[in-house]
Amino acid sequence: MTASARTAPVTPFRSDAGRAREKRAADTRALTQVLFEQLSGLTPGSAEHARVRSALIEVNLPLVRYAAARFRSRSEPMEDVVQVGTIGLINAIDRFDPERGVQFPTFAMPTVIGEIKRYFRDNVRTVHVPRRLHELWVQVNGATEDLTVLHGRSPTTAEIAERLKIPEEDVLACIEAGRSYHAASLEAAQEGDGLPGLVDRLGYEDPALAGVEHRDLVRHLLVQLPEREQRILMLRYYNNLTQSQISAELGVSQMHVSRLLSRSFARLRSANRIDT
């Protein structure tokens, strides 16, 4: 082996796909710089200003998709996350000052991610979590990822608490808060366990249930009638006796039984109107 071969620098291997990505990123940065130079010389609100601004948004949408991919594990539709991140991109474009010497992706990324995090904090959760606990959960989540890489396994609650210098109870509370983005239905909790669903285990509607209230009302009204009229109603509608049988039972005429029944019904209707 010659001396020149021994001292030749080692060139890192890059695939064609990697080189293509780097070229696209460089082209995007160059085009973004040109568009910002054009935008700075245009009057806000003009048609040309709106056209260049829209071109800036479209050119930098890959930045939004890259940021949104970090939240893929949140089980939220990625299209919604990208839309929210695009709002952050627009805000960054409106606030960016090219003269500060900062690359636009470096300036825009915190704004895009901040907008997405705010969306998850304020709009996605179906169970309200205090802001303090949510912010602490973000720290717990980050510490969990770092410790997993460091130890090659999932960290314990004590390790996370020691890393963040907080009580273990706070770590456990944050873990519970992290599960509260979506409320699981009781029906979904039965899936896969071989048992019938909640709907299948609910009791049927008893058709006689509506009569319970009516019977209680009738009982309340009956006690307000004279004793003989109560007995006649009981014989007629509970013992199923005819008016002739009732007249023989009480030793009165059938006509008198009929009049007493009519009077009892009138009193019951009148008392029902007063009670209701």
C-alpha positions in Angstrom: 0.0 0.0 0.0 1.4 3.4 -1.0 1.6 6.4 1.3 -0.9 8.3 -0.8 -3.4 5.4 -0.4 -2.9 5.4 3.3 -3.5 9.1 3.7 -6.5 9.4 1.3 -9.6 10.7 3.1 -12.5 8.4 3.5 -15.6 9.7 1.7 -18.8 8.7 3.5 -21.1 6.6 1.4 -24.3 8.3 0.3 -27.0 6.6 -1.7 -28.6 8.1 -4.7 -31.8 8.7 -2.7 -29.8 10.5 0.0 -28.1 12.7 -2.6 -31.5 13.4 -4.2 -33.0 14.5 -0.9 -30.0 16.8 -0.2 -30.4 18.3 -3.6 -34.1 18.9 -3.1 -33.5 20.5 0.3 -30.8 22.8 -1.2 -33.1 23.8 -4.1 -35.9 24.5 -1.6 -33.7 26.7 0.5 -32.5 28.6 -2.6 -36.0 29.1 -4.0 -37.3 30.1 -0.5 -34.6 32.8 -0.3 -35.5 34.1 -3.8 -39.2 34.2 -3.0 -38.5 36.1 0.3 -36.4 38.7 -1.6 -39.3 39.2 -4.0 -41.9 39.3 -1.2 -39.9 42.1 0.7 -40.3 44.4 -2.3 -44.1 43.9 -2.7 -47.0 45.8 -1.1 -48.8 43.6 1.4 -52.4 42.9 0.3 -51.6 43.2 -3.4 -52.2 40.3 -5.9 -48.5 39.8 -6.5 -47.8 39.7 -2.8 -50.4 37.1 -2.3 -49.1 35.0 -5.2 -45.5 35.0 -3.9 -46.7 34.3 -0.4 -48.7 31.3 -1.6 -45.7 30.0 -3.5 -43.6 30.2 -0.3 -46.3 28.2 1.6 -46.4 25.5 -1.2 -42.6 25.2 -1.4 -42.2 24.7 2.3 -45.0 22.3 2.9 -42.5 19.4 3.1 -41.2 21.1 6.3 -44.7 20.8 7.7 -45.1 17.2 6.8 -41.7 16.5 8.4 -42.8 18.1 11.6 -46.2 16.4 11.6 -44.6 13.0 11.3 -43.3 13.4 14.8 -46.8 13.2 16.0 -47.8 10.1 14.1 -48.2 8.0 17.3 -51.0 10.3 18.5 -53.7 8.4 16.5 -54.9 11.7 15.0 -55.6 11.9 11.2 -52.3 13.1 9.7 -54.2 15.4 7.3 -55.6 17.3 10.3 -52.1 17.6 11.8 -50.6 18.8 8.5 -53.4 21.5 8.2 -52.6 22.7 11.7 -48.9 22.8 11.0 -49.6 24.8 7.9 -51.1 27.5 10.0 -47.8 27.6 11.9 -45.9 27.8 8.6 -48.0 30.7 7.5 -47.4 32.6 10.7 -43.7 31.9 10.4 -43.7 33.3 6.8 -45.5 36.5 7.9 -43.0 37.0 10.8 -39.7 36.0 9.1 -37.1 38.7 8.5 -34.4 37.5 6.0 -32.0 40.2 7.1 -31.4 38.5 10.4 -29.2 35.9 8.7 -31.2 32.9 10.0 -32.3 30.1 7.6 -36.0 30.0 7.2 -36.4 26.2 8.2 -34.5 26.9 11.4 -36.9 29.9 12.2 -40.1 28.1 11.1 -39.8 24.7 12.7 -40.4 25.8 16.3 -43.5 27.8 15.2 -44.9 24.8 13.2 -44.3 22.4 16.1 -45.7 24.8 18.6 -48.9 25.2 16.6 -49.3 21.4 16.4 -48.7 21.0 20.2 -51.2 23.7 21.0 -53.7 21.9 18.8 -53.3 18.6 20.7 -53.4 20.4 24.0 -56.5 22.5 23.4 -58.6 20.6 20.9 -57.9 16.9 20.7 -58.3 15.7 24.2 -61.7 14.3 25.1 -60.8 14.4 28.8 -59.6 17.7 30.1 -56.1 17.7 31.6 -54.7 20.7 33.5 -52.1 22.6 31.5 -49.4 22.1 34.2 -49.9 18.4 34.0 -49.9 18.4 30.2 -46.6 20.4 30.1 -45.1 18.0 32.6 -46.2 15.1 30.5 -44.3 16.5 27.5 -41.1 16.4 29.7 -41.9 12.9 30.9 -42.4 11.7 27.3 -39.1 13.2 26.3 -37.3 11.7 29.3 -38.8 8.3 28.5 -37.4 8.4 25.0 -34.0 9.5 26.1 -33.7 6.8 28.8 -35.0 4.1 26.4 -32.2 4.9 24.1 -29.7 5.1 26.9 -30.6 1.8 28.6 -32.0 -0.1 25.6 -35.2 -0.8 27.5 -38.3 1.1 28.8 -37.3 3.1 31.9 -39.0 2.6 35.3 -41.1 5.3 36.9 -38.3 5.9 39.5 -35.7 6.4 36.7 -37.9 9.0 35.0 -38.6 10.7 38.3 -34.9 10.9 39.1 -34.1 12.2 35.6 -36.6 15.1 36.0 -36.2 15.6 39.7 -39.9 15.2 40.4 -41.9 12.8 42.6 -42.9 9.4 41.2 -46.6 10.3 41.8 -46.3 13.1 39.3 -44.8 10.8 36.7 -47.7 8.3 37.2 -50.2 11.2 36.9 -48.5 12.3 33.6 -48.6 8.8 32.2 -52.3 8.7 32.9 -52.7 12.1 31.3 -51.0 10.9 28.2 -53.7 8.3 27.7 -56.5 10.8 27.8 -56.5 11.9 24.1 -59.5 9.7 23.3 -62.2 8.3 25.5 -62.8 4.6 24.9 -66.4 3.5 24.7 -67.8 0.9 27.0 -68.7 -1.2 24.0 -65.1 -1.0 22.6 -63.8 -2.3 26.0 -65.6 -5.6 25.3 -63.9 -6.3 22.0 -61.7 -9.4 21.8 -62.6 -10.9 25.2 -65.2 -13.4 23.9 -68.0 -11.8 25.9 -71.1 -10.1 24.4 -70.9 -6.4 23.9 -72.5 -3.9 26.4 -75.5 -3.4 24.1 -76.2 -7.1 24.0 -76.1 -7.3 27.8 -78.5 -4.4 28.5 -81.9 -5.4 29.8 -84.9 -5.2 27.4 -87.6 -2.6 27.8 -90.6 -4.1 29.7 -93.8 -3.1 27.9 -95.6 -3.1 31.3 -93.3 -0.5 32.7 -95.5 2.4 31.6 -98.3 0.9 33.6 -96.4 1.2 36.9 -97.0 4.9 37.2 -100.6 4.5 36.2 -101.3 1.9 38.8 -99.7 4.0 41.5 -101.8 7.0 40.5 -105.0 4.9 40.6 -104.1 3.6 44.0 -103.6 7.2 45.2 -106.9 8.3 43.9 -108.9 5.3 45.1 -108.2 6.0 48.7 -110.0 9.3 48.3 -113.3 7.6 47.5 -115.9 6.5 50.0 -115.4 3.0 51.3 -118.5 1.5 49.6 -117.4 3.0 46.2 -113.9 1.6 46.7 -115.4 -1.9 47.3 -117.6 -1.7 44.2 -114.6 -0.8 42.1 -112.6 -3.6 43.6 -115.4 -6.1 42.9 -115.9 -4.9 39.4 -112.3 -4.5 38.1 -110.2 -6.8 40.4 -112.7 -9.6 41.0 -114.3 -9.3 37.6 -117.8 -9.4 38.9 -120.7 -8.2 36.8 -123.0 -5.4 38.0 -125.7 -8.0 38.7 -123.3 -10.0 40.8 -122.2 -6.8 42.7 -125.8 -5.8 43.4 -126.5 -9.3 44.8 -123.3 -9.1 46.9 -124.1 -5.7 48.4 -127.9 -6.1 48.5 -128.6 -3.0 46.3 -130.1 -2.7 42.8 -128.1 -3.0 39.7 -129.2 0.5 38.7 -127.7 1.9 41.9 -124.4 0.0 41.3 -124.3 1.6 37.8 -124.8 5.1 39.3 -122.2 4.6 41.9 -119.7 3.4 39.3 -120.4 6.5 37.2 -120.0 8.8 40.2 -116.7 7.1 41.2 -115.3 7.6 37.7 -116.3 11.3 37.7 -114.6 11.8 41.1 -111.5 10.0 39.9 -111.2 12.1 36.8 -111.8 15.3 38.8 -109.1 14.3 41.3 -106.7 13.4 38.6 -107.1 16.9 36.9 -106.5 18.6 40.3 -103.4 16.4 41.1 -101.9 17.0 37.6 
